[in-house]
């Protein structure tokens, strides 16, 4: 899994686990919803400023976007 795909997978997982829509996340981050969609589909690269905004909104450390998901992570996010 390349970094874009890893980031996309974790962003989508974290966003879903918090019950946040792409539109709400984009609005809170001050970015376009279509950009969030492209990031979650691993179509585009993400800059450090955006990573910082997303991590703040989702309440995680930036490194969380680059951790390989485990079964435990997926279960914990669903509760």
C-alpha positions as CSV (number, residue, x, y, z in Angstrom):
1,X,0.0,0.0,0.0
2,X,1.5,3.3,-1.0
3,X,1.4,6.4,1.2
4,X,-1.5,8.1,-0.6
5,X,-3.6,4.9,-0.3
6,X,-2.6,4.5,3.4
7,X,-3.5,8.1,4.1
8,X,-6.8,7.8,2.3
9,X,-7.8,4.6,4.1
10,X,-7.0,6.0,7.5
11,X,-8.7,9.4,6.8
12,X,-11.9,7.6,5.6
13,X,-11.8,5.2,8.6
14,X,-11.3,8.0,11.1
15,X,-13.9,10.3,9.5
16,X,-16.5,7.4,9.5
17,X,-15.7,6.4,13.1
18,X,-16.6,10.0,14.2
19,X,-19.7,10.2,12.1
20,X,-18.4,13.2,10.1
21,X,-19.5,13.7,6.5
22,X,-17.0,14.7,3.8
23,X,-18.9,18.0,3.5
24,X,-18.6,18.7,7.3
25,X,-14.9,17.8,7.4
26,X,-14.2,20.0,4.3
27,X,-16.2,22.9,5.8
28,X,-14.4,22.6,9.2
29,X,-11.0,22.4,7.5
30,X,-11.7,25.3,5.1
31,X,-11.2,23.2,2.0
32,X,-13.4,22.0,-0.9
33,X,-15.5,18.8,-0.4
34,X,-14.3,17.6,-3.8
35,X,-10.7,17.8,-2.6
36,X,-11.6,15.6,0.4
37,X,-13.2,13.1,-1.9
38,X,-10.0,13.1,-4.1
39,X,-7.8,12.6,-1.0
40,X,-10.0,9.7,0.2
41,X,-9.8,8.0,-3.2
42,X,-6.0,8.5,-3.2
43,X,-6.2,10.5,-6.4
44,X,-4.2,13.5,-5.1
45,X,-1.4,14.2,-2.6
46,X,-2.0,16.0,0.7
47,X,0.1,18.9,1.9
48,X,1.3,19.2,5.5
49,X,-1.0,22.2,6.2
50,X,-4.0,20.1,5.3
51,X,-2.8,17.1,7.3
52,X,-2.5,19.4,10.3
53,X,-6.0,20.7,9.9
54,X,-7.5,17.2,9.4
55,X,-5.7,15.8,12.4
56,X,-7.0,18.7,14.6
57,X,-10.6,18.3,13.4
58,X,-10.5,14.5,13.9
59,X,-8.7,14.7,17.2
60,X,-5.7,12.5,16.3
61,X,-1.9,13.0,15.9
62,X,-0.8,13.4,12.3
63,X,1.1,10.2,12.4
64,X,-2.2,8.3,12.8
65,X,-2.9,8.9,9.1
66,X,0.2,6.8,8.3
67,X,-0.3,3.8,10.6
68,X,-1.2,0.6,8.9
69,X,-4.7,-0.3,10.0
70,X,-5.1,-3.4,12.2
71,X,-8.2,-5.4,13.1
72,X,-8.0,-3.9,16.5
73,X,-8.1,-0.3,15.1
74,X,-11.1,-1.1,12.9
75,X,-13.0,-2.7,15.8
76,X,-12.1,0.2,18.2
77,X,-13.3,2.8,15.7
78,X,-16.7,1.1,15.3
79,X,-17.5,1.4,19.1
